[in-house]
Every structure is written in structure tokens, then in C-alpha cells.
């Protein structure tokens, strides 16, 4: 046949490939077996499945645990307090307070009367006294009315003298503070420079005079303050919402504050592993601590990364954990059901890390490097039966939960001991708030040393209040041995800053009024 039009294309298309044969269908049971085999450890296990018992740490502290004192000697409350507020600390306070006071009073009608070491001890004595006998304002402690009369403050120091020391109280050299202020905005600026000498000396004393037992804990502490400062913190879950945030390492057994630091925001060289990680490593950076310690923390600090790094330092750890933390198991198989009876346990082990879920009134999630999933331990709970009567029900509890409840409260115990008679005063100067808190730390730690020494020597242990009362009297008597009354020549702590005279003012003698009247001076 004749072709019509142009030449037709002779290009041939490639043949179509036959579709591959369909894979044989697999039923659900065939899929489940290999999945469980592959996931293995990623399946939440039940209470009846046996866990591996981890190797328990061998406790090897570098010093004998407990007070680092002569264990056969009897220490007075004053001697124990002076382990923290040493003569060096007092001399530094006196020097810097006098420097600032003289500068502040320059050109005023009433000049600055220099503070002595005895004056500073008396001042601290009254600060502690005000923690035991709280009143609304400071001046009420010196009221002369019959209804509210308190003779002790006036017998130690006049009101005007106490207020003058309070206004000029300084822990660092004012000239050096001015030089530090010039460094604002640079890496050389120290936000805590105003408290640095006292801060460092109190920390050193906390390290030196006590070695912790095997169980230790870390937590935050809020110190209330209404002052304005750049590193003020807010803590939603604490009774004190606003103020200073301190990270504290404490002995779980007695509540001794072993180490702490004031949080001022991001400073130094962060590791990139989070604030909580850096805080724990900083608190545990104590060369004399030793090995085999058991650390307890809450879910703010707990992470698999932290616990594994602590394990390399021979420190075992246990704590509550958040399910969104990196490294937490993502397994859903055999997870805790929404409605489950109390006492239900689920667990997963990943090497040295054990993750445990336990249901009590609510679900509790733990991570630990020192426990096995379940060790046949039970806990009692009161529940209502069908008839509405309360009965005791026994249910299983993981060992990590039981130990956590027992040993996590070291910082809380320390906070409670401080809170009973805390000496915080209202002040707009942030560094004074921390001064008062350091007095609290020193007093409580001294009381704990007193308790531990009494236990070792089989002596009766008094209350914290009786300890503070004896300490207050001893601090006040340091002044009493220093001066003689110009009228009766007896020892007296009262000093008139206007007349520059030492005078008696007690329930038996009133040389203070007698001398002023004889010299036609109104008081």
C-alpha cells in the first residue's frame, strides 16, 4: 500500500515488566512474635518477671563519717558556732562594716562609732534572739512599756547601736565592691562579690567539720527576699515563691548542709547538658567525698545521662523521673493501663539503668542504678472496703520508691530546722538577706554537730531551742567580759554610742539612767 504523508517512526517501546509476585500475607500472631523478640528490653515487664540484682556499692569515704572533731571532747554551743563564724570571719565583718559605716556617716552630726569584735558577737546574739522571740518591728524589742518589756535586748546593746550596725553591715571591702561594679557586663563581674568573703568561709567550714553518711540528697532551697536584684528567682512548687534559689547537698540522715551555691543565672562554662546536670556535678565536686555514695534527687535533676556519668565516679543514684526526658523508654507494650489496681508495678532495665512505674494514688515513675525492680517488699495503706469501713491493705512497693521516701528528705530536714527559728529580717539590701541565712546555716550545722557528738558520747541531746538559748547567752557574754561600767565598775555589755560610756542596765541596776541624769542628759 502506498504511504500517506511523511515517514512513520520505527522506534519500538520497551516491553512492560511483569509485576512482582505478591508477598504472602502474615497474620497478627506471626508479626507479634518477632516484634517482641526484637524489642526485648523495650517491653514493660511485670512484677513476677525476675530482674538482675545490681552490684551494690562498696562505701569508701575518705574520712570517718560524722563530725570531724575531737570525739572525746565536750564542745559548748559557742565553740561549735565559732567553727563557722571564726575569728577571721568576725574580723572581716568588723573591718568592712567600720569602713562602710565611717564613709556613710562622713559629714553627719553623729559620727560613726567603730564596731569591735565583741560588738559583732553581740549583734549576732540579738539576731538569733529575734528568731526565737519574733516581733513585728525591731524597735519593739527595746520598748519600755510594762506590757511588752523585754529586758534582754537592752542589756546587750542599745537599739540605736543595733540599728546602726544593721544599716552599715558589710561583708566585703567597699572600695573593692566599687571596682567590681565597674566590670558589669563583662565576664569578670562577680554578682555575689558583696558576700564573697563570708560565702567562701562558710562553705569551707561546712566542708571541713563534717563528713556525710552514705545516703545524701540534693534539692533546691528558696530564701525569701523582697529586695530588688538581678538574679531573683520564682519557684512555683515551693512554699517560698520569690527570692534566692540555693542548690543544696545535704546528709540524708541528719540534714547537715554539706555544700551549696546561690544560683545567679547562667554563668561559667555550661556543659550543654542542662542546669540540673551542672548543679549536681558542681555540688558533688568535693575532693574528699570518697566513693560508694548513694544520691537521691527529684525529677528536676534525674536523667539517664546524669546517672550514668555519676556511676563512672562511683556514685549510685535514685530519683523520680519525667517521661519526656531524653533516654526514657518509649515502649508501649505492656505499659501501665489507665485503670489499674494500687500496687501495680512495671519495669524496664537498660544496662545499669532501671526504670520503674508504680501505681499508688497516682503513677510514680523512678530511675535508679542501685536497685532491682522488686524485692518482695510491702507497704500498708488504709482503704475503704465495700461496706465503707477503713481496712489495712498490704501491697507491693519497689525498693527504689521505699528508699527514695526514706532518704530524699535531707534538704527538707535542713530547711525545717532552719525554719523553726530563722533569723531573716526585712531588708531592701539583698546581701543582708544572705548574711542572715548564713547565720542560720551556721547555727543549724552547729546544732547537728552537737547532736552527733552527744550520740557518740551517750549524752542526752537537748532541743534546738535550748541550744540556741545557750548560744545567745554565750555570744552576749563575750561583750560582758570586755568592758566595765563607769558607775559601779561591774562588767556590762551596754555601751552608749552618744556619750561613749559603758553603763549597766539590768533588773537590779540602772546605771545607764543614773549616769545620764547626774550629767543632766535626757534619756
C-alpha positions as CSV (number, residue, x, y, z in Angstrom):
1,X,0.0,0.0,0.0
2,X,1.2,3.5,-0.8
3,X,2.3,5.5,2.3
4,X,0.3,8.6,3.0
5,X,2.0,11.7,4.3
6,X,5.6,11.5,5.9
7,X,7.6,8.5,7.1
8,X,6.2,6.8,10.1
9,X,8.5,6.3,13.2
10,X,10.1,2.9,13.5
11,X,11.1,3.4,17.3
12,X,9.9,0.5,19.5
13,X,8.7,0.9,23.1
14,X,10.3,-1.3,25.8
15,X,8.2,-4.1,26.9
16,X,6.3,-3.7,30.2
17,X,7.8,-5.5,33.2
18,X,5.6,-8.0,34.9
19,X,4.6,-7.0,38.4
20,X,6.5,-8.9,41.2
21,X,4.6,-11.6,42.9
22,X,2.7,-10.5,46.0
23,X,4.2,-11.3,49.3
24,X,2.3,-13.9,51.3
25,X,0.0,-12.5,53.9
26,X,1.2,-12.7,57.6
27,X,-1.3,-13.0,60.4
28,X,-1.1,-10.8,63.5
29,X,0.3,-13.6,65.6
30,X,3.2,-14.1,63.2
31,X,4.0,-10.3,63.5
32,X,3.8,-10.2,67.3
33,X,6.5,-12.8,68.0
34,X,9.4,-11.3,66.0
35,X,8.5,-7.8,67.3
36,X,8.7,-8.9,70.9
37,X,11.9,-10.7,70.2
38,X,13.4,-7.7,68.5
39,X,12.2,-5.2,71.1
40,X,13.3,-7.4,74.1
41,X,14.2,-4.9,76.8
42,X,11.8,-2.3,75.4
43,X,8.8,-4.2,76.7
44,X,7.5,-3.1,80.1
45,X,7.8,-6.2,82.4
46,X,5.6,-7.3,85.2
47,X,6.3,-7.8,88.9
48,X,6.6,-11.6,88.5
49,X,9.4,-11.3,86.0
50,X,12.8,-11.6,87.7
51,X,15.3,-8.7,87.5
52,X,19.0,-8.8,87.8
53,X,20.4,-7.6,91.2
54,X,22.8,-4.8,90.5
55,X,26.2,-4.8,92.2
56,X,25.9,-2.9,95.5
57,X,28.4,-0.1,96.0
58,X,31.3,-0.5,98.5
59,X,31.2,2.6,100.7
60,X,34.7,4.0,100.9
61,X,34.6,7.6,102.4
62,X,38.0,9.4,102.5
63,X,37.3,10.4,106.2
64,X,35.4,8.9,109.1
65,X,31.8,9.8,108.7
66,X,30.3,12.3,111.2
67,X,31.8,15.3,112.9
68,X,35.5,15.9,112.1
69,X,36.2,16.9,115.7
70,X,37.9,15.5,118.8
71,X,35.2,12.9,119.6
72,X,36.1,12.7,123.3
73,X,35.8,16.5,124.0
74,X,32.7,18.3,125.1
75,X,32.1,21.4,122.9
76,X,29.9,24.2,124.0
77,X,27.3,25.8,121.6
78,X,29.6,28.8,121.3
79,X,32.6,26.7,120.4
80,X,30.6,24.9,117.7
81,X,29.2,28.1,116.3
82,X,32.7,29.6,116.1
83,X,33.8,26.8,113.8
84,X,31.7,28.6,111.2
85,X,31.9,32.2,112.3
86,X,35.6,32.1,113.2
87,X,37.6,35.0,114.4
88,X,38.7,35.6,110.8
89,X,35.1,35.9,109.7
90,X,34.3,38.2,112.6
91,X,37.4,40.4,111.9
92,X,36.4,40.6,108.2
93,X,32.9,41.7,109.1
94,X,34.2,44.2,111.7
95,X,36.7,45.7,109.3
96,X,34.4,46.1,106.3
97,X,31.4,47.3,108.5
98,X,33.6,50.0,110.0
99,X,34.9,51.1,106.6
100,X,31.4,51.4,105.2
101,X,30.0,53.0,108.3
102,X,32.7,55.7,108.5
103,X,32.1,56.5,104.9
104,X,28.4,56.6,105.2
105,X,28.5,58.8,108.4
106,X,31.1,61.2,107.0
107,X,29.8,64.8,107.4
108,X,26.9,63.8,109.6
109,X,26.4,65.3,113.1
110,X,26.8,61.9,114.8
111,X,29.9,60.2,113.6
112,X,30.5,56.5,113.3
113,X,31.4,54.7,116.4
114,X,33.8,51.9,115.5
115,X,32.5,48.3,115.9
116,X,34.6,45.8,117.8
117,X,34.6,42.0,117.5
118,X,32.7,41.9,120.8
119,X,30.0,44.3,119.3
120,X,29.7,41.9,116.3
121,X,29.2,38.9,118.5
122,X,26.6,40.9,120.5
123,X,24.8,41.8,117.3
124,X,24.7,38.2,116.1
125,X,23.4,37.2,119.6
126,X,20.4,39.6,119.2
127,X,19.8,38.4,115.6
128,X,19.5,34.9,117.0
129,X,17.3,36.1,119.9
130,X,14.9,37.7,117.5
131,X,14.5,34.3,115.7
132,X,13.3,32.8,119.0
133,X,11.1,35.8,120.1
134,X,9.6,37.2,116.8
135,X,8.0,40.6,116.9
136,X,6.6,42.8,114.1
137,X,9.3,45.5,114.2
138,X,12.9,45.7,115.5
139,X,12.2,48.7,117.8
140,X,9.6,46.7,119.7
141,X,12.4,44.6,121.3
142,X,13.5,47.8,123.2
143,X,10.1,49.0,124.2
144,X,10.0,50.1,127.8
145,X,6.2,49.5,128.5
146,X,5.3,47.1,131.2
147,X,3.2,45.0,128.8
148,X,5.8,44.4,126.2
149,X,9.1,44.9,128.1
150,X,11.9,42.5,127.1
151,X,15.0,43.3,129.2
152,X,17.5,41.1,127.4
153,X,18.0,43.2,124.2
154,X,18.6,46.4,126.1
155,X,21.0,44.5,128.4
156,X,23.1,43.5,125.4
157,X,23.0,46.6,123.1
158,X,21.1,49.9,122.8
159,X,18.5,50.0,120.0
160,X,20.3,52.8,118.2
161,X,23.5,50.9,118.2
162,X,21.9,47.7,116.8
163,X,20.2,49.7,114.0
164,X,23.4,51.5,113.2
165,X,25.3,48.2,112.8
166,X,22.4,46.8,110.7
167,X,22.5,49.7,108.3
168,X,26.3,49.5,107.8
169,X,26.7,45.8,107.8
170,X,29.2,44.8,105.1
171,X,31.0,41.6,104.2
172,X,33.4,42.9,101.6
173,X,35.6,46.0,101.2
174,X,33.5,48.9,99.8
175,X,36.4,50.0,97.6
176,X,36.7,46.6,96.0
177,X,33.0,46.5,95.5
178,X,33.2,49.7,93.5
179,X,35.9,48.2,91.4
180,X,33.8,45.1,90.8
181,X,30.8,47.3,89.8
182,X,32.9,48.8,87.0
183,X,33.1,45.3,85.4
184,X,29.3,44.9,84.9
185,X,28.6,43.4,81.5
186,X,31.9,41.6,81.4
187,X,33.0,38.1,82.3
188,X,35.0,39.4,85.2
189,X,31.9,40.8,87.0
190,X,31.1,38.8,90.2
191,X,27.3,39.0,91.0
192,X,28.0,37.7,94.6
193,X,31.0,39.9,95.3
194,X,29.3,41.7,98.2
195,X,29.0,38.4,100.1
196,X,32.1,36.6,98.7
197,X,34.4,36.5,101.8
198,X,31.7,35.2,104.1
199,X,30.2,32.9,101.5
200,X,33.6,31.2,100.8
201,X,34.5,30.9,104.5
202,X,31.1,29.4,105.5
203,X,31.4,26.9,102.6
204,X,34.8,25.9,103.7
205,X,33.6,25.4,107.3
206,X,30.7,23.2,106.1
207,X,33.1,21.0,104.2
208,X,35.7,20.8,106.9
209,X,33.8,19.8,110.1
210,X,31.5,17.0,108.9
211,X,31.7,14.0,106.6
212,X,28.4,12.7,105.3
213,X,27.0,9.3,105.7
214,X,26.4,7.0,102.7
215,X,22.9,8.4,101.8
216,X,22.9,12.1,100.5
217,X,20.4,14.2,98.7
218,X,20.2,17.3,96.5
219,X,17.4,19.8,96.3
220,X,16.6,23.5,95.9
221,X,16.1,25.9,98.8
222,X,14.3,29.2,98.5
223,X,15.3,32.1,100.7
224,X,12.6,34.7,100.8
225,X,13.5,38.3,99.8
226,X,11.6,41.3,98.6
227,X,14.8,43.1,97.7
228,X,15.5,44.0,94.0
229,X,18.3,42.1,92.4
230,X,19.1,40.7,89.0
231,X,19.1,37.0,89.9
232,X,15.8,36.9,91.8
233,X,14.1,33.5,91.2
234,X,10.5,32.2,91.2
235,X,9.7,28.7,92.3
236,X,6.1,27.6,91.8
237,X,6.3,24.4,93.8
238,X,7.9,25.9,96.9
239,X,6.2,27.5,99.9
240,X,8.5,30.5,99.4
241,X,7.8,31.7,95.8
242,X,10.2,34.6,95.3
243,X,13.7,35.1,96.5
244,X,17.1,33.5,96.3
245,X,17.4,30.0,94.9
246,X,20.1,27.8,96.5
247,X,21.1,24.4,95.3
248,X,21.9,22.3,98.4
249,X,23.7,19.0,99.1
250,X,22.7,17.6,102.5
251,X,23.2,14.5,104.6
252,X,20.0,12.4,104.4
253,X,20.4,11.1,107.9
254,X,20.8,14.3,109.9
255,X,20.2,17.2,107.5
256,X,23.7,18.7,107.7
257,X,24.3,21.2,104.9
258,X,27.4,19.9,103.3
259,X,27.6,22.1,100.2
260,X,25.5,24.7,98.5
261,X,25.7,27.6,96.0
262,X,23.5,30.6,95.2
263,X,22.0,30.4,91.7
264,X,22.7,33.6,89.8
265,X,21.7,32.5,86.3
266,X,23.8,31.1,83.5
267,X,27.4,31.6,84.4
268,X,30.7,29.9,83.9
269,X,31.1,27.3,81.2
270,X,27.9,25.1,80.9
271,X,28.3,21.5,79.8
272,X,25.4,21.7,77.4
273,X,23.6,19.0,79.4
274,X,21.3,21.3,81.3
275,X,21.2,23.4,84.5
276,X,20.2,20.4,86.7
277,X,23.1,18.3,85.4
278,X,25.6,21.1,86.1
279,X,24.1,21.8,89.5
280,X,24.6,18.2,90.6
281,X,28.1,17.9,89.3
282,X,29.1,21.2,90.9
283,X,27.7,20.2,94.3
284,X,29.5,16.8,94.2
285,X,32.8,18.4,93.2
286,X,34.2,17.8,96.6
287,X,37.7,16.1,96.5
288,X,37.4,14.5,100.0
289,X,34.0,12.9,99.4
290,X,35.1,9.4,98.5
291,X,33.3,6.6,96.7
292,X,30.2,4.4,97.1
293,X,27.7,7.2,97.9
294,X,24.0,6.8,97.2
295,X,22.5,10.1,95.9
296,X,18.7,10.9,95.9
297,X,17.3,13.6,93.7
298,X,13.8,14.6,92.4
299,X,12.6,14.7,88.7
300,X,14.2,18.1,88.1
301,X,17.6,16.5,88.2
302,X,17.1,12.9,87.2
303,X,18.3,11.9,83.7
304,X,19.9,8.8,82.3
305,X,22.9,10.9,81.2
306,X,23.5,12.2,84.7
307,X,23.1,8.8,86.4
308,X,25.5,7.0,84.0
309,X,28.1,9.8,84.5
310,X,27.7,9.6,88.2
311,X,28.2,5.8,88.0
312,X,31.7,6.4,86.4
313,X,32.5,8.4,89.6
314,X,31.4,5.5,91.8
315,X,28.2,7.4,92.9
316,X,25.0,5.5,92.7
317,X,21.7,7.5,92.2
318,X,18.0,7.2,92.5
319,X,15.2,9.6,91.8
320,X,11.8,10.3,90.3
321,X,12.0,11.0,86.5
322,X,9.9,12.7,83.9
323,X,8.7,10.6,81.0
324,X,9.8,13.2,78.4
325,X,13.5,13.1,79.4
326,X,16.0,12.0,76.8
327,X,16.7,8.3,77.2
328,X,13.5,7.4,78.9
329,X,12.0,4.2,77.4
330,X,9.4,4.9,74.6
331,X,8.0,1.3,74.8
332,X,4.2,1.0,74.8
333,X,4.0,-2.8,75.0
334,X,2.6,-3.9,78.4
335,X,2.6,-0.3,79.6
336,X,0.7,0.7,82.8
337,X,-3.0,0.7,81.9
338,X,-5.1,3.7,82.7
339,X,-7.2,1.9,85.3
340,X,-5.0,-0.3,87.4
341,X,-5.1,-1.5,91.0
342,X,-2.9,0.1,93.6
343,X,0.5,-1.6,93.9
344,X,0.8,-2.5,90.2
345,X,4.5,-2.4,89.0
346,X,6.0,-2.2,85.6
347,X,9.7,-2.0,84.8
348,X,12.4,-1.9,82.1
349,X,16.1,-2.4,82.5
350,X,18.6,-0.8,80.2
351,X,22.0,-1.9,81.3
352,X,22.8,-0.2,84.6
353,X,19.6,1.9,84.4
354,X,16.3,0.6,85.9
355,X,13.1,2.4,85.0
356,X,10.1,1.6,87.3
357,X,6.5,2.6,87.2
358,X,4.4,2.0,90.4
359,X,0.8,2.9,91.0
360,X,-0.3,4.1,94.4
361,X,-2.8,7.0,94.5
362,X,-1.2,8.1,91.2
363,X,1.5,6.8,88.9
364,X,5.1,7.2,90.2
365,X,8.0,6.9,87.8
366,X,11.5,6.2,89.0
367,X,15.0,5.7,87.6
368,X,17.8,4.1,89.6
369,X,21.2,2.5,89.3
370,X,21.2,0.7,92.7
371,X,18.0,-1.3,92.9
372,X,16.3,-4.3,91.4
373,X,12.8,-4.0,90.1
374,X,11.1,-5.7,93.1
375,X,12.5,-7.3,96.2
376,X,9.3,-8.7,97.9
377,X,8.8,-5.5,99.9
378,X,5.3,-4.5,101.0
379,X,3.7,-1.3,102.2
380,X,0.5,-0.7,104.2
381,X,-2.4,1.5,103.1
382,X,-5.7,2.3,104.6
383,X,-8.6,1.8,102.1
384,X,-12.3,1.6,102.3
385,X,-14.0,-1.7,101.7
386,X,-17.4,-2.3,100.1
387,X,-19.1,-1.6,103.4
388,X,-17.4,1.8,103.7
389,X,-15.2,0.7,106.6
390,X,-11.5,1.5,106.7
391,X,-9.2,-1.5,106.5
392,X,-5.4,-2.0,106.2
393,X,-4.3,-3.2,102.8
394,X,-0.8,-4.6,102.1
395,X,0.5,-4.1,98.6
396,X,3.9,-4.5,96.9
397,X,6.3,-1.5,96.6
398,X,9.5,-1.2,94.6
399,X,12.7,-0.9,96.7
400,X,13.6,2.3,94.9
401,X,10.4,4.0,96.0
402,X,10.8,2.9,99.6
403,X,14.4,4.1,99.8
404,X,13.6,7.4,98.0
405,X,10.9,8.2,100.5
406,X,13.3,7.4,103.3
407,X,16.4,9.2,102.2
408,X,15.3,12.1,99.9
409,X,14.4,14.4,102.8
410,X,17.9,15.6,103.7
411,X,17.5,19.1,102.4
412,X,13.9,19.3,103.6
413,X,15.1,18.3,107.1
414,X,17.7,21.1,107.0
415,X,15.0,23.6,105.8
416,X,12.8,22.6,108.6
417,X,15.5,23.0,111.2
418,X,16.2,26.5,109.8
419,X,12.6,27.4,109.5
420,X,11.8,26.8,113.2
421,X,13.8,29.8,114.4
422,X,15.0,31.5,111.2
423,X,16.6,34.9,111.7
424,X,15.6,36.6,108.4
425,X,14.8,40.3,108.7
426,X,13.0,42.5,106.3
427,X,15.7,44.4,104.3
428,X,16.0,46.0,100.9
429,X,19.7,45.0,100.7
430,X,19.9,41.6,99.1
431,X,23.3,40.8,100.6
432,X,22.0,41.3,104.1
433,X,19.3,38.6,103.5
434,X,22.1,36.2,102.6
435,X,24.1,37.2,105.7
436,X,21.1,36.3,107.9
437,X,20.7,33.0,106.0
438,X,24.4,32.2,106.5
439,X,23.9,32.7,110.3
440,X,21.0,30.2,110.1
441,X,23.2,27.7,108.2
442,X,26.0,28.0,110.8
443,X,23.6,27.7,113.7
444,X,21.8,24.6,112.4
445,X,25.0,22.9,111.3
446,X,26.5,23.6,114.8
447,X,23.4,22.1,116.4
448,X,23.7,19.0,114.2
449,X,27.3,18.6,115.2
450,X,26.2,19.0,118.9
451,X,23.6,16.2,118.4
452,X,26.0,13.9,116.7
453,X,28.7,14.4,119.4
454,X,26.1,13.7,122.1
455,X,25.0,10.5,120.5
456,X,28.6,9.3,120.2
457,X,29.3,10.1,123.8
458,X,26.0,8.7,125.1
459,X,25.0,12.1,126.5
460,X,21.4,13.5,126.5
461,X,20.6,15.6,123.4
462,X,18.7,18.8,124.1
463,X,16.4,20.7,121.7
464,X,17.4,23.2,119.1
465,X,15.8,25.9,121.1
466,X,17.8,25.2,124.3
467,X,20.9,25.0,122.1
468,X,20.1,28.5,120.6
469,X,19.3,29.9,124.0
470,X,22.7,28.9,125.4
471,X,24.4,30.2,122.3
472,X,22.7,33.5,122.6
473,X,23.8,34.0,126.2
474,X,27.3,32.9,125.4
475,X,27.6,35.4,122.5
476,X,26.3,38.2,124.6
477,X,28.7,37.4,127.4
478,X,31.7,37.9,125.1
479,X,31.0,41.6,125.4
480,X,30.3,41.4,129.1
481,X,33.9,40.4,129.8
482,X,35.2,43.3,127.7
483,X,34.1,46.5,129.5
484,X,33.5,47.9,133.0
485,X,30.6,50.1,133.9
486,X,31.8,53.7,134.6
487,X,29.4,53.9,137.7
488,X,29.6,50.6,139.5
489,X,32.8,49.1,137.8
490,X,31.0,45.9,137.1
491,X,31.1,44.2,133.7
492,X,28.4,45.4,131.3
493,X,27.6,44.9,127.7
494,X,25.7,48.3,127.4
495,X,27.6,51.0,125.5
496,X,26.1,54.5,125.0
497,X,27.2,55.4,121.5
498,X,26.4,59.1,122.1
499,X,28.3,59.5,125.4
500,X,30.9,56.8,124.6
501,X,30.4,55.3,128.1
502,X,29.8,51.7,129.3
503,X,26.9,51.5,131.7
504,X,24.7,48.9,133.4
505,X,21.1,48.3,132.6
506,X,19.6,45.3,134.3
507,X,16.7,44.5,136.5
508,X,18.9,45.1,139.6
509,X,20.9,48.1,138.4
510,X,20.2,51.0,136.2
511,X,23.5,52.8,136.0
512,X,22.5,53.9,132.4
513,X,19.8,56.2,133.7
514,X,21.7,57.2,136.8
515,X,24.7,58.4,135.0
516,X,22.8,60.3,132.4
517,X,20.6,62.1,135.0
518,X,23.7,63.0,137.1
519,X,25.2,64.6,134.0
520,X,21.9,66.4,133.0
521,X,21.4,64.3,129.9
522,X,17.9,63.2,129.0
523,X,17.4,59.6,128.0
